[in-house]
């Protein structure tokens, strides 16, 4: 799989997820076999207004390559300027968000709302593609709503205006993350364009990864929620699709070691006060399937320090003897 001149390893990428797929999580997933990752979405207007918070979201480390910085917005020139600004952080790809369903984003005309205006989509993609020498990709959904399923149309427009690849999540904006993903629309997008297509939605294990590949014919897949508390999914997908081998699930000790590593990195990058508050949700994901998970989640959501995390890990070991 190649995006322009950028080679991707393995079989799956880590999807961009605001508030979750930060530097610490991206590095962790890449270490477990993700072949590519995408930053949290960055506001092009935030960059235009010199927002440090927006700029910080563009930072990528050496452990994350190949990676993309994802930008969102509604104004072609502002999007182009944000793409140029991102070059200083040395991403391999610029990704344009045209699929976010969140009301805060789509309600302002960005994200999935752009799919209601195909001509504007084309102008944004053309402006960004002309502004940078890096490959430009676009992430879309099936359409804005059930009455406007136009992913294949938008994909063609993206290709015509310089996009090097398309990622499609097989749900409309108003479906958010349910019902089950529509494989047919992903297959339609793949058939509509000659550039690579990345399929996204409902990949939760190696078997569902294989189904998505086989049904749609996509060139690559992207995993989002299926990786939360489960960075091992990339290792499992790679083993199954390359060798037909089913990897054993991680032991409790491995889960807890990786949890500790993950949260320690969050704190190292963001400081203990901010990091531990963000760590609470991540810890809850790791607790899925562990005995006494409800009680342990209550403890997780009260953590303020790394010492609290250490005590929680000891409690988990004790309660799961």
Residue pairs with C-beta under 8 A, 6 or more apart in sequence:
1 7
1 8
1 35
1 196
1 219
1 220
2 8
2 196
3 36
3 66
3 92
3 93
3 135
3 137
3 164
3 165
3 196
4 93
4 134
4 135
4 164
4 165
5 135
6 66
6 92
6 93
6 135
7 66
8 35
8 36
8 66
8 220
9 35
9 36
10 33
10 34
10 35
10 234
10 237
10 238
11 35
11 209
11 213
11 220
11 221
11 237
11 238
11 241
11 242
12 33
12 34
12 35
12 203
12 209
12 220
12 221
12 222
12 223
12 233
12 234
12 237
12 238
13 34
13 35
13 36
13 37
13 38
13 198
13 220
13 221
13 222
13 223
14 21
14 25
14 26
14 29
14 30
14 34
14 36
14 37
14 38
14 222
14 223
14 224
14 227
14 234
15 21
15 38
15 200
15 222
15 223
15 224
15 227
16 38
16 39
16 40
16 41
16 70
16 95
16 97
16 139
17 40
17 224
17 225
17 228
18 40
18 41
18 100
18 102
19 40
19 278
20 40
20 228
20 281
20 282
21 37
21 38
21 39
21 40
21 224
22 40
22 266
22 269
22 270
22 278
23 59
23 60
23 61
23 64
23 265
23 269
24 262
24 265
24 266
24 268
24 269
25 231
25 262
25 282
26 34
26 37
26 39
26 60
26 64
26 67
27 61
27 63
27 64
27 265
28 231
28 258
28 261
28 262
28 265
29 37
29 227
29 231
29 234
30 37
30 63
30 64
31 63
31 231
32 231
32 232
32 233
32 234
32 235
33 234
33 235
33 237
33 238
34 223
34 227
34 234
35 66
35 220
35 234
36 66
36 67
36 68
36 220
37 64
37 67
37 68
38 67
38 68
38 69
38 70
38 93
38 95
38 139
39 57
39 58
39 60
39 67
39 68
39 69
39 70
39 91
40 57
40 70
41 57
41 70
41 71
41 72
41 97
41 100
41 105
42 54
42 57
42 58
42 69
42 70
42 71
42 72
42 82
42 86
43 51
43 54
43 71
43 72
43 73
44 71
44 72
44 73
44 75
44 78
44 79
44 81
44 82
45 73
45 75
45 78
46 53
46 54
46 55
47 54
47 55
47 71
47 78
47 81
47 82
47 85
48 78
48 81
48 82
55 85
58 69
58 85
58 86
58 89
58 91
59 89
60 67
60 69
60 89
60 90
60 91
65 92
66 92
66 93
67 91
67 92
67 93
68 91
68 92
68 93
68 94
68 95
68 137
69 86
69 89
69 91
69 93
69 94
69 95
70 94
70 95
70 96
70 97
70 139
71 79
71 82
71 83
71 86
71 94
71 95
71 96
71 97
71 128
72 96
72 97
72 100
72 105
72 110
72 111
73 79
73 82
73 110
73 124
74 108
74 109
74 110
74 114
74 120
74 124
75 124
76 120
76 123
76 124
76 126
76 127
76 128
77 127
79 96
79 124
79 127
79 128
80 127
80 128
80 130
80 131
81 131
83 94
83 128
83 131
83 132
83 136
84 131
84 132
86 94
86 132
87 132
87 134
91 134
92 134
92 135
93 134
93 135
93 136
93 137
93 164
94 128
94 132
94 134
94 135
94 136
94 137
95 136
95 137
95 138
95 139
95 167
96 124
96 125
96 128
96 136
96 137
96 138
96 139
96 163
97 105
97 110
97 111
97 139
98 111
98 112
98 114
98 115
98 121
98 138
98 139
98 140
98 141
98 154
99 111
99 112
99 115
99 139
99 140
99 141
99 167
99 168
99 169
99 173
100 106
100 110
100 111
100 112
101 111
101 112
101 141
101 173
101 174
101 175
101 176
102 111
105 111
105 112
105 113
106 112
106 113
106 173
107 113
111 173
112 140
112 141
112 144
112 172
112 173
113 144
113 173
114 120
114 121
114 124
115 121
115 140
115 141
115 143
115 144
115 148
115 150
115 151
115 154
115 173
116 144
116 148
118 150
118 153
118 154
118 157
121 138
121 154
121 157
121 158
122 157
122 158
122 160
122 161
123 161
125 136
125 138
125 157
125 158
125 161
125 162
125 163
126 161
126 162
128 136
128 162
129 136
129 161
129 162
129 163
130 162
135 164
135 165
136 162
136 163
136 164
137 163
137 164
137 165
137 166
137 167
138 154
138 155
138 158
138 163
138 165
138 166
138 167
139 166
139 167
139 168
139 169
139 200
140 151
140 154
140 155
140 158
140 166
140 167
140 168
140 169
141 151
141 168
141 169
141 170
141 171
141 172
141 173
142 149
142 151
142 168
142 169
142 170
142 171
142 172
142 175
142 182
142 185
143 149
143 150
143 151
143 172
143 173
144 172
144 173
144 174
145 172
145 173
145 174
146 172
146 174
148 172
149 172
149 185
151 168
151 185
151 188
151 189
152 185
152 188
152 189
152 191
152 192
155 166
155 168
155 189
155 192
155 193
155 197
156 192
156 193
158 166
158 193
158 195
159 166
159 193
159 194
159 195
163 195
164 195
164 196
165 195
165 196
165 197
165 198
165 219
166 189
166 193
166 195
166 196
166 197
166 198
167 197
167 198
167 199
167 200
167 222
168 185
168 186
168 189
168 197
168 198
168 199
168 200
169 181
169 200
169 201
170 181
170 182
170 183
170 184
170 185
170 186
170 199
170 200
170 201
170 202
171 177
171 178
171 179
171 181
171 182
171 201
177 225
180 202
181 201
181 202
183 199
183 211
183 212
183 215
183 216
186 197
186 199
186 201
186 212
186 216
186 218
187 215
187 216
187 217
189 197
190 197
190 199
190 216
190 217
190 218
190 219
191 217
196 219
196 220
197 216
197 218
197 219
197 220
198 218
198 219
198 220
198 221
198 222
199 212
199 213
199 216
199 218
199 220
199 221
199 222
200 221
200 222
200 223
200 224
201 212
202 208
202 212
202 226
203 209
203 212
203 221
203 222
203 223
203 226
203 233
203 237
204 225
204 226
204 233
205 226
205 233
205 236
205 237
206 233
206 236
206 237
206 239
206 240
206 241
206 246
206 247
207 240
208 226
209 221
209 223
209 237
209 240
209 241
210 240
210 241
212 218
212 221
213 221
213 241
221 237
223 233
223 234
223 237
226 233
227 233
227 234
228 282
228 285
229 282
229 284
229 285
229 286
229 287
229 288
230 285
231 258
231 262
232 247
232 249
232 250
232 258
235 247
236 246
236 247
239 245
239 246
239 247
240 246
240 247
250 258
252 290
252 316
252 317
252 320
255 286
255 290
256 313
256 316
256 317
258 286
259 282
259 283
259 286
259 309
259 313
260 309
260 310
260 313
262 282
262 286
263 275
263 276
263 279
263 282
263 283
263 306
263 309
264 306
266 275
266 276
266 278
266 279
266 282
267 275
267 276
267 279
267 306
268 275
269 275
270 278
272 304
272 305
272 306
276 303
276 304
276 305
276 306
276 308
276 309
277 304
279 303
279 309
280 300
280 301
280 303
283 297
283 300
283 303
283 309
283 312
284 297
284 300
284 301
287 293
287 296
287 297
287 300
287 316
290 296
290 316
290 320
291 319
291 320
292 319
292 320
295 319
296 312
296 315
296 316
296 319
299 312
299 315
300 312
302 308
303 309
303 312
